């Protein structure tokens, strides 16, 4: 089992369900020929707004630091590649 697959198994059910819903929405917008940068920017803006309404600044910064570390390490792109190679993904 790859590291990305092992990480996927550790995702709480509620988070996985929310992720699936967001992915479906993004895919639908993409099929409607919306610009991927616009889609991603809107999703990120909405997510940041939700975080700002529910968490303190230090916690938000920890989440963003974790996300940035995932990009820097290559984990983010590896997980996308694994998902693209997985049947039904």
trRosetta pair geometry for C-beta under 8 A, 3 or more apart (Angstrom, degrees):
i j d omega theta_ij theta_ji phi_ij phi_ji
1 5 4.9 -121 -172 87 90 126
1 6 5.5 108 130 -59 118 88
2 5 4.7 96 55 8 80 101
2 6 6.9 -141 96 -5 43 87
2 82 6.3 -154 81 -111 149 136
3 6 5.6 -55 -149 38 33 114
3 7 6.3 35 153 -21 66 104
3 75 8.0 -85 115 -127 123 97
3 78 7.8 21 73 127 105 143
4 7 5.7 -53 -149 35 31 112
4 8 6.6 36 151 -24 63 102
4 75 7.5 164 -91 -162 90 76
4 78 5.5 -151 -63 127 130 99
4 79 4.6 176 -140 -102 118 67
4 82 4.3 171 101 -1 148 160
5 8 5.5 -49 -151 29 35 115
5 9 6.9 36 152 -20 63 101
5 82 6.5 -143 -54 -179 78 145
6 9 5.9 -54 -156 30 34 111
6 10 7.1 29 149 -18 63 107
7 10 5.7 -61 -157 33 38 112
7 11 7.4 55 146 -41 65 91
7 79 7.2 -68 75 -102 135 120
8 11 5.9 -35 -163 -1 42 117
8 79 7.8 148 -61 -146 99 106
11 15 5.2 -123 -179 88 92 118
11 16 4.9 111 120 -64 120 95
11 19 7.5 -32 178 2 146 148
12 15 4.6 86 64 10 86 107
12 16 7.0 -155 93 -9 42 88
13 16 5.6 -57 -148 36 31 112
13 17 6.3 30 156 -19 66 105
14 17 5.8 -54 -149 35 31 111
14 18 6.4 29 154 -16 65 106
15 18 5.8 -55 -147 39 31 110
15 19 6.1 35 153 -22 65 108
16 19 5.6 -55 -147 36 30 115
16 20 6.4 34 154 -22 64 103
17 20 5.8 -51 -149 32 31 112
17 21 6.6 31 152 -18 63 105
18 21 5.7 -55 -152 35 34 112
18 22 6.4 30 153 -17 67 106
19 22 5.8 -56 -147 38 31 109
19 23 6.2 33 154 -20 66 107
20 23 5.7 -55 -147 37 30 113
20 24 6.4 31 154 -21 64 105
21 24 5.8 -54 -150 34 29 111
21 25 6.5 29 152 -17 63 106
22 25 5.7 -54 -149 37 33 112
22 26 6.3 32 153 -18 66 106
22 43 6.6 97 -166 -145 112 128
23 26 5.7 -55 -145 38 30 110
23 27 6.2 30 155 -20 65 108
24 27 5.7 -55 -145 37 29 111
24 28 6.3 31 155 -20 64 106
25 28 5.8 -55 -149 35 30 112
25 29 6.5 27 154 -16 64 106
25 43 7.9 143 98 -94 119 114
26 29 5.8 -56 -149 38 31 110
26 30 6.2 34 151 -22 65 107
26 39 5.4 107 -142 164 81 129
26 40 7.7 50 -134 -76 123 61
26 43 6.5 -11 -84 -58 109 148
27 30 5.5 -53 -147 36 32 115
27 31 6.4 34 152 -21 65 104
28 31 5.7 -52 -148 35 32 112
28 32 6.6 27 151 -15 63 106
29 32 5.6 -59 -151 40 34 111
29 34 4.5 -40 167 37 90 138
29 39 4.8 148 106 -110 137 119
30 33 7.8 50 174 -72 35 17
30 34 6.4 -84 -88 55 32 84
30 36 6.4 31 -110 -89 103 81
30 39 6.3 -32 -64 -43 78 166
34 38 5.6 -111 169 80 98 122
34 39 5.4 110 111 -58 120 100
35 38 4.1 84 69 5 97 108
35 39 6.9 -168 90 -9 50 82
36 39 5.5 -52 -145 36 35 113
36 40 6.1 30 159 -15 68 108
37 40 5.9 -56 -143 42 29 108
37 41 5.9 31 157 -21 65 111
38 41 5.8 -55 -141 38 26 111
38 42 6.2 26 159 -18 63 108
39 42 6.1 -61 -152 37 25 108
39 43 6.4 21 155 -14 64 109
40 43 5.8 -57 -146 39 31 110
40 44 6.1 29 157 -17 66 109
41 44 5.8 -55 -143 40 28 110
41 45 6.1 31 156 -20 64 108
42 45 5.7 -53 -144 37 29 112
42 46 6.3 29 156 -18 63 107
43 46 5.8 -56 -148 38 29 110
43 47 6.2 29 154 -19 64 108
44 47 5.6 -54 -145 37 31 112
44 48 6.2 30 156 -18 66 106
45 48 5.8 -54 -146 37 29 109
45 49 6.4 32 153 -21 63 105
46 49 5.6 -53 -149 34 32 114
46 50 6.5 31 153 -18 65 104
47 50 5.7 -54 -150 36 32 111
47 51 6.3 32 152 -18 65 106
48 51 5.5 -52 -146 38 34 113
48 52 6.2 37 153 -23 66 105
48 60 7.5 75 -144 -158 74 126
49 52 5.7 -54 -147 35 30 112
49 53 6.5 26 155 -16 63 106
50 53 5.9 -59 -151 36 31 108
50 54 6.3 -4 161 6 66 118
51 54 6.3 -82 -143 51 26 92
51 55 5.2 -37 -173 35 73 117
51 59 7.9 -156 -172 104 103 96
51 60 4.9 114 149 -110 126 106
51 63 6.8 -132 -131 54 145 155
52 55 7.4 -58 -90 54 16 74
52 60 6.9 28 -78 -85 59 153
55 59 4.3 -109 178 85 120 128
55 60 5.4 145 99 -53 120 84
55 63 7.9 69 103 -10 166 134
56 59 5.2 91 60 10 75 103
56 60 7.2 -141 99 -5 38 91
57 60 5.6 -57 -148 38 33 112
57 61 6.2 33 155 -20 68 106
58 61 5.7 -54 -148 36 31 112
58 62 6.6 35 152 -22 64 102
59 62 5.6 -49 -151 31 34 113
59 63 6.7 36 150 -18 64 102
60 63 5.7 -54 -154 35 34 112
60 64 6.3 29 151 -14 67 108
61 64 5.6 -54 -143 42 34 110
61 65 6.1 39 154 -23 67 105
62 65 5.6 -50 -143 36 30 113
62 66 6.4 34 154 -21 62 104
63 66 5.8 -55 -152 34 29 113
63 67 6.5 29 150 -18 64 106
64 67 5.5 -51 -147 36 35 113
64 68 6.3 35 154 -19 67 105
65 68 5.7 -54 -146 38 31 111
65 69 6.3 34 153 -21 64 106
66 69 5.7 -53 -147 35 30 113
66 70 6.6 35 151 -22 62 104
67 70 5.7 -53 -153 31 32 115
67 71 6.8 31 150 -16 64 102
67 76 7.9 56 -167 -78 66 131
68 71 5.7 -53 -153 35 36 111
68 72 6.2 34 151 -18 68 107
69 72 5.6 -54 -142 40 33 112
69 73 6.0 25 161 -15 67 111
70 73 6.2 -57 -139 41 25 105
70 75 4.6 -83 -154 70 75 113
70 76 4.6 94 137 -49 99 95
71 75 8.0 -69 -52 52 18 77
71 76 5.0 -8 -89 12 55 142
71 77 7.9 77 -138 -24 56 89
74 77 5.6 -58 -163 46 63 107
74 78 5.7 66 140 -25 84 106
75 78 5.6 -59 -144 39 31 112
75 79 6.2 31 159 -22 67 106
76 79 6.1 -57 -152 32 26 108
76 80 6.7 24 152 -17 62 106
77 80 5.6 -52 -149 35 36 112
77 81 6.4 39 152 -21 67 104
78 81 5.6 -54 -149 36 33 113
78 82 6.4 34 153 -20 66 103
79 82 5.7 -50 -147 35 33 112
79 83 6.4 34 153 -19 64 106
80 83 5.7 -56 -149 38 31 112
80 84 6.3 31 153 -20 65 106
81 84 5.7 -55 -148 35 31 111
81 85 6.5 21 155 -13 64 110
82 85 5.9 -66 -150 42 30 106
82 86 6.3 35 152 -32 67 108
83 86 5.6 -51 -144 24 32 115
83 89 4.5 -169 -178 172 70 145
84 89 6.6 -122 -85 94 18 127
85 89 7.7 22 57 36 33 141
86 89 4.0 76 77 -27 98 131
